[in-house]
Every structure is written in C-alpha cells, then in structure tokens.
Amino acid sequence: MPDYHDDLRLGHVLADAADAATMERFKALDLKVETKPDMTPVSEADTAAEELIRGHLQRARPRDAVLGEEFGSEGSGPRRWIIDPIDGTKNYVRGVPVWATLIALMERGEGGDRPVVGVVSAPAINRRWWAAEGLGAYTGRSLTSASRLQTSRVGRIQDASFAYSSLTGWEEQGRLPGFLELSRDCWRTRGYGDFWPYMMVAEGSVDICAEPELSLWDMAACAVVVQEAGGRFTGLDGVPGPHSGNAAASNGLLHEELLNYLGDGRR
C-alpha cells in the first residue's frame, strides 16, 4: 500500500497557509465579494487562499495536477490535488464561522480516481479533520495532537440523527417526498450544511447526511475522512466516492436505508 504520510503532512502545511489568509479577512469591513456566473458568491479571500495553495503545490509537487473551485484545472497525470478554498462562502461573507478549506489528493487506479488524502480545516471554530487511505481519520490541532475518528454504531433509522443542507435542492430534483419521509422517520434532523455534517458523521455525532447537488471539490476531502472513520460515502446513485454530483454519507450501517429514501429510483 502506498505511504501517504508525506502528502498528509503537506496537506496540513497547505491548510495552515490557507487558514492564515482566510482568518485575516474574516469579518473584514472592506471584504470584496463578487457574484460568479453560476450566481454564487466569491470573495477575495477565496481567490487568495486558492492562489496560495496552488503556489505551495507548484513548489512542493510540481508534477501533480490541480483542480480548484476558483481557477479550474491545471496539469495532468495520475495524482491531482482538489481544492475548495472556502467551503461555505455564504457563511464566510456574512460572518458566520462555519466554513472550511477543503484539500484532497486524488490518485488514479484501476477503478478510476479516488481520494487518498483529505484535510478539512475550519479555523473560525478552531477545528481540523484529516485522513489518508490506510492511515485512519483524525481530528485535533496537529498531526501529533489528535484523536482518532470513528463513526457511530446506530443501526436503526428511527434512532438516527440526519443532517442536511437545505430543502430547495431536494425539491428541484423531485426528491423532496423521500427527504420529508426520511426526516419524519429519523430521531432527529438538523440543517448544518456544507462540510460539517460529513465531519460529524466521521466523529459519530451524526449518523447520516446527504446533499442533492455538489461539485468534486465539495466532496473529495470529506469522502476520505468519512471512509477512513469507518463510514460510507457514495452518490445518491450508490456509486462509491465523490463523482456523482451529489452525496450520501453514513456510518455504514444505515447506508442502504438512506439510499432507499433519497436515491435514484429506489423507493
């Protein structure tokens, strides 16, 4: 099995640099915010953080490809870094502290590209999560000061805590009836949104979560953290990994039931 220790250490270096840049502009009164063609906001902190990460990667891993939310794809090859400089930009620009930089390394294998390293850093709430294939998933302040993550053992939907992002996407895709049925059947539901539900699944504080529409940079880092914590991460079509344009994550025990409620033509 490949050794991803060096890549994981680099992921932390990248996250440290991004954290410094994003926190410097968080809640700044003169923060510049624009609207992208897809009508989502982008701040100067988004672009600055991604440029910073790309610069570090160019020096440390010049042969690796990069895909970022703000500046697209660069390079080619079997290894590709996936960057979301600020996941939760709408929170960031409104001063809500729940946002994170997502950094993942994907590697090409027989089954296609898969995430093998993931770092999720949320400096405004002083949290960081990370994982690498075969090394487990952790949370803490640093590689040397960390606790291992483990998903929950909840085995019934009636006892499960379900996290989601919003209602509109489910309605637009015609999945709202299944979403509402799942919400009624679960023990508890909360709309945390963005990266946080996946990290809570990995921690075992939430049992299932799902989102109807996502990009690769929203999912790659989260996927490897959930999987290395003992959970499952698929699309709503049940295909493993972050390639389906949407996501379902669970402790593993509840995954098929989750897909039965929300998946493609399963109910």
Salt bridges, closest charged atoms under 4 A:
ASP3 OD1 - HIS5 ND1 2.49
ASP6 OD1 - ARG9 NH2 2.27
ASP7 OD1 - ARG61 NH2 3.18
ASP7 OD1 - ARG79 NH2 2.80
ASP16 OD1 - ARG128 NH2 2.87
ASP19 OD2 - ARG128 NH2 2.80
ASP30 OD1 - ARG25 NH2 2.91
GLU44 OE2 - ARG25 NE 3.08
GLU50 OE2 - ARG54 NE 2.95
ASP64 OD2 - ARG79 NH2 3.06
GLU69 OE2 - LYS36 NZ 3.10
GLU70 OE1 - LYS36 NZ 3.53
GLU74 OE1 - ARG54 NH1 3.16
GLU107 OE2 - ARG79 NH1 3.80
GLU107 OE1 - ARG114 NH2 3.94
ASP113 OD2 - ARG80 NH2 3.91
ASP113 OD1 - ARG108 NE 3.26
GLU133 OE2 - ARG114 NE 2.80
ASP159 OD2 - ARG156 NE 3.02
GLU181 OE2 - ARG267 NH2 2.89
GLU203 OE2 - ARG127 NH2 2.35
GLU256 OE2 - ARG232 NH1 3.18
GLU256 OE1 - ARG266 NH1 3.36
ASP264 OD1 - ARG175 NH2 2.60
